[in-house]
Amino acid sequence: MFETAELGQKISKEDYKKQLPELRAELLQAQFALSKTNTPVIIIISGIDVAGRGEVVNALNEWLDTRGLETIALDSLTDEECERPYYWRFWRHLPARGRIGIFFGGWYVDPIVQTAYQKMDNASFNEGLAHIHRFETMLVEDGALILKFWLHLSKEQQYKRLKKLEKNPHTKRSVSKRDWKHANSYPQFVKAAETALRLTDSGNAPWLLIEATDWRYRNLTVARTVASALRKHLEAQANVSAHTSVPDSPRIQAVIPPTALLAQQPASDSKLTILDTVNLTQELSRKSYRQELDTYQGKLHRLAWLASKKHCSTVIVFEGWDAAGKGGAIRRMTQAMDARLYQVISSAAPTDEERAHHYLWRFWRHIPRAGRVTIYDRSWYGRVLVERVEGFAQEKEWQRAYLEINEFEEQLVKHGSLVIKFWIHISKDEQLRRFQEREEISYKKHKITEEDWRNREKWDDYTLALNEMIARTSTHFAPWTLVAGDDKYFARVQVIKTVCERLEAVLNNNR
């Protein structure tokens, strides 16, 4: 692949000065137009050491308006990053819609470097590249524009540039032992980089290979490509908007989940759902509730501290019908834990800042550090529930969300986190009783809204969405626990008991 780079490309000083003013104007004009769209732009500047990545980034910062631009230079993993899944460090820096984020190397640096030094085998390398491809595809499908540049130098040019930098007293400090170490491993780096570029080059996020010997040619080529890509993307968006009619109100259609679990349902009972398997008659007496709650709260207290000492992080997701008792179950659980060990994230409608990013961004931000617990009171499953049923997400958006959610949770588990997911299920009659109770009790009136009554009218639509959600996202690494919630005592104990059992199993395996 690198043999195809056009060697010896140069631009004279006169041509450079002549082309630059018009190019800068085009860049700023495109950036201004971009700021009025829902498109985040991700620019990855990677390549051979001393090929001028820093100079290119500096040029873009000079030629673009820095108020709509972020530069992300990530070096070695920090302690904070080591305590979370690897991609957390990238998710937290993704640009908002209408803005540009420039990454030094981005998510390609570690796989290429580790493979070049034989710290990563080919299978792991290929798996990592496949994950990168899925990650970039997910961002593009959400509306992002990804531009990837590889700045290339021959081995001779790399050595020549390193020696020149070392001779100059003003630039000598910029050359490190690591730079020479990388240069001496040039063939291994080129081989790893060539594989990475080949396996992650796609129509959605293509690579542009730039011969970087001449700095004027290099900088102008990158800038010209950015301006052209922005212009074409904006024109394509304008054409789509001009030819897209306003759709009718969204209609919910039945979707048969392609899972063995649903296939096992009797053909004669087409209305039977996964939720019908939950025995809602289960209950606990007040005396038994107090005894079991005390037992499991004490156990959870001990296990939470043990998990903290073993650096085992836990992510707990609570979903359920309105008035199902999620808040009560969470309170009984947090009563048992030291407040320093957990955080509860209540997910309401997304803020303006959150809407400016991929829907998973706001949840990635709160992933717990090693040994801590994050409890999500409603979660990323809103994409395939509320947003699906209420029409806030298009069908193509919530359909691809199943894969995105499974990928997200798998990353958590592979990092060593425990993921526990609860759906608290209640009957329609029990929900009505609790709604009416909330309207009559003064300190509960704030819990009932017109939206709750409106959602109740769509019970069947939500049941359909729920059935598919559970079938398609209950995985071996992050299974759903369906909690019988008609009796609050039983539900609370089942939740805490399940958390204790899952925590205990993980901690025993980590011995």
Secondary structure as GFF3:
##gff-version 3
##sequence-region A 1 511
A	DSSP	three_ten_helix	2	4	.	.	.	ID=ss1
A	DSSP	alpha_helix	13	34	.	.	.	ID=ss2
A	DSSP	beta_strand	41	47	.	.	.	ID=ss3
A	DSSP	alpha_helix	53	63	.	.	.	ID=ss4
A	DSSP	three_ten_helix	66	68	.	.	.	ID=ss5
A	DSSP	beta_strand	69	72	.	.	.	ID=ss6
A	DSSP	alpha_helix	79	82	.	.	.	ID=ss7
A	DSSP	alpha_helix	88	91	.	.	.	ID=ss8
A	DSSP	beta_strand	100	104	.	.	.	ID=ss9
A	DSSP	three_ten_helix	106	108	.	.	.	ID=ss10
A	DSSP	alpha_helix	109	116	.	.	.	ID=ss11
A	DSSP	alpha_helix	122	141	.	.	.	ID=ss12
A	DSSP	beta_strand	145	152	.	.	.	ID=ss13
A	DSSP	alpha_helix	155	167	.	.	.	ID=ss14
A	DSSP	three_ten_helix	172	174	.	.	.	ID=ss15
A	DSSP	alpha_helix	177	184	.	.	.	ID=ss16
A	DSSP	alpha_helix	186	200	.	.	.	ID=ss17
A	DSSP	beta_strand	207	211	.	.	.	ID=ss18
A	DSSP	alpha_helix	215	243	.	.	.	ID=ss19
A	DSSP	alpha_helix	260	263	.	.	.	ID=ss20
A	DSSP	three_ten_helix	274	277	.	.	.	ID=ss21
A	DSSP	alpha_helix	286	309	.	.	.	ID=ss22
A	DSSP	beta_strand	314	320	.	.	.	ID=ss23
A	DSSP	alpha_helix	326	334	.	.	.	ID=ss24
A	DSSP	beta_strand	342	346	.	.	.	ID=ss25
A	DSSP	alpha_helix	352	355	.	.	.	ID=ss26
A	DSSP	alpha_helix	361	364	.	.	.	ID=ss27
A	DSSP	beta_strand	373	377	.	.	.	ID=ss28
A	DSSP	three_ten_helix	380	384	.	.	.	ID=ss29
A	DSSP	alpha_helix	386	389	.	.	.	ID=ss30
A	DSSP	alpha_helix	395	415	.	.	.	ID=ss31
A	DSSP	beta_strand	418	425	.	.	.	ID=ss32
A	DSSP	alpha_helix	428	440	.	.	.	ID=ss33
A	DSSP	three_ten_helix	442	447	.	.	.	ID=ss34
A	DSSP	alpha_helix	450	456	.	.	.	ID=ss35
A	DSSP	alpha_helix	459	473	.	.	.	ID=ss36
A	DSSP	beta_strand	480	484	.	.	.	ID=ss37
A	DSSP	alpha_helix	488	509	.	.	.	ID=ss38
###
